[in-house]
Amino acid sequence: MSKTQKTRKIFGTDGVRGTANIEPVTAETALKLGRAAAHVFKNLDTRPRDRSRHRIVLGKDTRLSGYMLENALSSGILSMGVDVLFIGPLPTPGVAYVTRSLRADAGIVITASHNPYADNGIKFFRADGYKLDDAIEASIENLVFSGEIESIRPTAEEVGKAVRIDDALGRYIEYAKSAFPRGMTLDGMRIVIDCAHGASYKATPSVLRELGADIFVFGNQPDGMNINKECGSMHPRLMCQKVWEHRAHLGIAHDGDADRVLFCDETGKLIDGDDVMAICGLEMLAAGTLREKTLVTTVMSNAGLDAVINAAGGRVVRTPVGDRYVIDEMLRHGCNFGGEQSGHMIFRDHGTTGDGLICALQILRSMKTTDRPLSELVRCWKRFPQVLQNLVVREKKPIEQMEDVTAALAQAEAELRTVGGRVLLRYSGTEPKARLLLEGPDQATLDRWNREITDLLRRHVGA
C-alpha cells in the first residue's frame, strides 16, 4: 500500500463509500467533492476536450439516496464553471464509456456497487474512462478539506450549466453489442437475467433481446430500496433456481452497478469469476490474443487457476483485492485480460473497467462458437478446495497487533504451503468485514483452521 493510500481520509479502494447521509457520503461533502473534482479535472487539461466548455458526465445506480447526492455533486461542479451531463441510471462501465463517447473531461457515478441500499458512494473516471490514480484522488481529497478553492466563484455566464443526455442508454447498448461478433446471434438461447434491481435493469435485457435470445428477467423493478436485496450476484441462489424453472441454457446475475457478473450453468451450478478467467484465459491463449500471455487477477483467486494457465504456456500475475489494482497492473504491463473471483472482469480490448454485460457476451460467444454448454466449458480446469469466511467486525484493529491470530496464521500457512495451499487474512476496503481465505487440497484441514482463526478474530474484533 502506498503512502498516499494510507493517508486517505475519505477515498477507499474504490472511490468514496459509506452509509448515505452520514459522513463522508453526505450532501455537504458531495458538494465539496463536486467542486474539488471540477477544479482538478479543469486544470488537468486547460483546453476543454470538446473545444467549448469543460464537462463532467454524472450517472448513478437506482438507490433512493442517489437523487440527493446527484443534486449536491452537480451543484458543486456547476459552481466551478464546469458543465454537467446527466445520464441517469446506467451501469458503471456505461458511465465510463459515455464519458469517452461524449469527449467529456471526467465521469462520476453515484453507486455503492454490491452494498445494501442504505449505502452509497461516488466513483470517478478520467476522460479516457479509466479510474483515477492515487495522485489525482489525493488532489481532490486535499481540496475538500483545505478550503483552497473557496475563493473561486465564477459568476454570470461563467457558471456551469446542466443538460440531460437522453441517448446515453442507447449509446451503451450499441457499444456493448459491438463486443459480440457481427453476424452472430443468440437465436434459440434461453437466458435468465437477474439485474439486482440495479443499474442494469434496462441495458442487459435490451442487449440480449436484440441479439435474439429468449430472456427471463427478474430483479428489474427498482424502487430505490430493493437494490441487491436477496437478488443479484450477492444472492445468486434465486438465479440458479430460475434457470431450472425455465430450463434455460444459463443464468446471468449482476450486482447493483453491473460492473460484475456471476453465471449459472444449465445444471444449476454457480459459475464465478475464476471459472470465467479459466475459460476465457485458455481460449485467448490458444488464439494468441492474450497479450504478454498473462492473466491478471487478485490474491483471492483459486490456485488452480495458476496451474491451468501455466500448463497452457501462460502465467498468472496477482494483485491486492480490488479491480482498480487489477486494471493498474494490466496497464503497467500491457495486458488485456484480468479480473476477480467476485465477478469483476476487465476485457481491455472492449473497455476500460469491469463490465458485467461485456463479460456475459464473451461467455455467450464462447458457447456459440464451440457449440458447447457452459457446464462443459467450465471443465477446462480443476479448482483447489477453498474456504472464504467473511466476519463482520466492530473495528479494523491491525492484524499484527493480535499476536494469537498472527501465530495461528503462521501455523496454518506453514501446514498448507507444503501441499500447495495458502492462507490470507485482510480487511475489506469497502465494508466493516475481515475476510479469511484458506486454500488447499484437503477440506477438513481448511475447515479446522477456519474455525480456529475465526474464533480468535471474534474475541478481538467481532461485532
GIQUI-V148611 format. One record per backbone hydrogen bond with DSSP energy under -1.0 kcal/mol. NH is the residue of the N-H (numbers start at 1). CO is the residue of the C=O. Records with the same first field share a line. If there is no record, write none. Layout:
NH = CO + CO
//
This chain:
6 = 2
7 = 3
8 = 5
12 = 15
16 = 122
18 = 120
20 = 118
21 = 25
22 = 19
25 = 22
26 = 24
30 = 26
31 = 27
32 = 28
33 = 29
34 = 30
35 = 31
36 = 32
37 = 33
38 = 34
39 = 35
40 = 36
41 = 37
42 = 38
43 = 39
44 = 40
51 = 48
56 = 83
57 = 106
58 = 85
59 = 108
60 = 88
61 = 110
64 = 224
66 = 63
67 = 64
69 = 65
70 = 66
71 = 67
72 = 68
73 = 69
74 = 70
75 = 71
76 = 72
77 = 73
78 = 74
79 = 75
80 = 77
81 = 78
82 = 77
83 = 54
84 = 161
85 = 56
86 = 163
87 = 58
90 = 60
92 = 257
95 = 91
96 = 92
97 = 93
98 = 94
99 = 95
100 = 96
101 = 97
102 = 98
103 = 100
104 = 99
105 = 55
107 = 125
108 = 57
109 = 123
110 = 59
111 = 121
115 = 112
119 = 116
120 = 18
122 = 16
123 = 109
125 = 107
126 = 130
129 = 126
137 = 133
138 = 134
139 = 135
140 = 136
141 = 137
142 = 138
143 = 139
144 = 140
145 = 141
146 = 142
147 = 143
150 = 147
152 = 149
153 = 151
158 = 155
159 = 156
160 = 78
163 = 84
165 = 86
171 = 167
172 = 168
173 = 169
174 = 170
175 = 171
176 = 172
177 = 173
178 = 174
179 = 176
180 = 177
184 = 181
186 = 211
189 = 186
191 = 214
192 = 250
193 = 216
194 = 252
195 = 218
197 = 219
198 = 195
199 = 256
201 = 198
204 = 200
206 = 202
207 = 203
208 = 204
209 = 205
210 = 206
211 = 207
212 = 209
213 = 208
214 = 189
216 = 191
218 = 193
228 = 196
229 = 226
233 = 254
235 = 232
240 = 236
241 = 237
242 = 238
243 = 239
244 = 240
245 = 241
246 = 242
248 = 243
249 = 190
250 = 190
251 = 264
252 = 192
253 = 262
254 = 194
258 = 255
261 = 343
262 = 253
263 = 271
264 = 251
265 = 269
268 = 265
271 = 263
273 = 341
276 = 272
277 = 273
278 = 274
279 = 275
280 = 276
281 = 277
282 = 278
283 = 279
284 = 280
285 = 281
286 = 282
287 = 283
289 = 284
290 = 284
291 = 289
293 = 290
294 = 291
295 = 315
296 = 337
297 = 317
299 = 319
301 = 298
305 = 302
307 = 303
308 = 304
309 = 305
310 = 306
311 = 307
312 = 308
313 = 310
314 = 309
315 = 293
317 = 295
319 = 297
325 = 322
326 = 322
327 = 323
328 = 324
329 = 325
330 = 326
331 = 327
332 = 328
333 = 329
335 = 330
338 = 346
339 = 296
340 = 344
343 = 340
346 = 338
348 = 336
350 = 347
351 = 347
355 = 345
356 = 258
359 = 355
360 = 356
361 = 357
362 = 358
363 = 359
364 = 360
365 = 361
366 = 362
367 = 363
368 = 364
369 = 365
370 = 366
371 = 367
372 = 367
377 = 373
378 = 374
379 = 376
380 = 377
387 = 438
389 = 436
391 = 434
393 = 432
394 = 461
401 = 398
402 = 399
406 = 402
407 = 403
408 = 404
409 = 405
410 = 406
411 = 407
412 = 408
413 = 409
414 = 410
415 = 411
416 = 412
417 = 413
419 = 416
420 = 417
421 = 416
422 = 439
424 = 437
426 = 435
428 = 433
433 = 431
434 = 391
435 = 426
436 = 389
437 = 424
438 = 387
439 = 422
440 = 385
446 = 442
447 = 443
448 = 444
449 = 445
450 = 446
451 = 447
452 = 448
453 = 449
454 = 450
455 = 451
456 = 452
457 = 453
458 = 454
459 = 455
460 = 456
461 = 457
462 = 458
463 = 392
//
